[in-house]
Amino acid sequence: MVRKNNYTIEEYSLRTEDGYHLIIHHMPNGEKNCLERTPVFLMHGLYSSAGVWLILGPGISLGYLLVDECFDVWLGNSRGSYYSVNPMDVKDKDFWKFSYHEIGYYDVPAMIDFDTISPFTIHEPGGGSIWELYQHLENHNAKNFRQFDHGMMRNIDLYGELQPPQYNLTKVDAPVRIFYSEKDKIAAKEDVLTLSNDISNLIAVTAVPKKNFSHGDFVYANDAKEIVNNDVIAFLKNNRNHVSLPTPNPTYDSTPTPTPTGKI
């Protein structure tokens, strides 16, 4: 799909510290010649893959747009996703015993280390284990953000306490910019704002300027470029020469403004 659109796509294989096989895709260039490119890492969400960043094609999907703006684009694929599943692995029940804790703790760092380190990482709120859903439901019901609950006895073995520990988001030292939708029922506004309050290096929290924009629209909507991608790209371009951004007081923009009407 990518090559048919006259863009270059490369595929690399790596293994995580805990032994999972991952595939990472790289888009080093496209039709536009650039003197230099800034690395950027795109990570899909629950039950998705790298293809989500390319599915609508050039001129719309963020992966293509970033290549066109002289970024060196790396596309991650977590364990259990379409591109990171070995046919022999799927037959092993233990293979699927992971939640998004393992994706965040092992997969993402391994991929970022591999592409030698991108100043920018973008995550779309997409994996393939039922345990990911379990952890999501646990956190939803407990109204917090913590590690997987294995039950009291197993928790004592793993964590040294009856309840799973909370994730300490104050340790996130990378600058964070959040875009959200008022009508997103999966990443609800209330949850986004609660999350943002716990992040110490928050740059801004911005509601997209379209009332009925939903969770999947961030990557599947034909107007995603106008609604959110242009702002994402502008932010990255303005800061492409700053690997370490300053830590300002975060801004909260929750008043939407009018807007104009497979295989990799």
Secondary structure, 3 states (H helix, E strand, C coil): CCHHHCCCCEEEEEECCCCCEEEEEEECCCCCCCCCCEEEEEECCCCCCHHHHCCCCCCCCHHHHHHHCCEEEEECCCCCCHHHCCCCHHHCHHHHCCCHHHHHHHHHHHHHHHCCCCCEEEECCCCCCHHHHHHHHHHHHHCCCECCCCCHHHHHHHHCCCCCCECCHHHCCCCEEEEECCCCCCCCHHHHHHHHHHCCCEEEEEECCCCCCCCCHHHHCCCHHHHHHHHHHHHHHHCCCCCCCCCCCCEEECCCCCCCCCCC
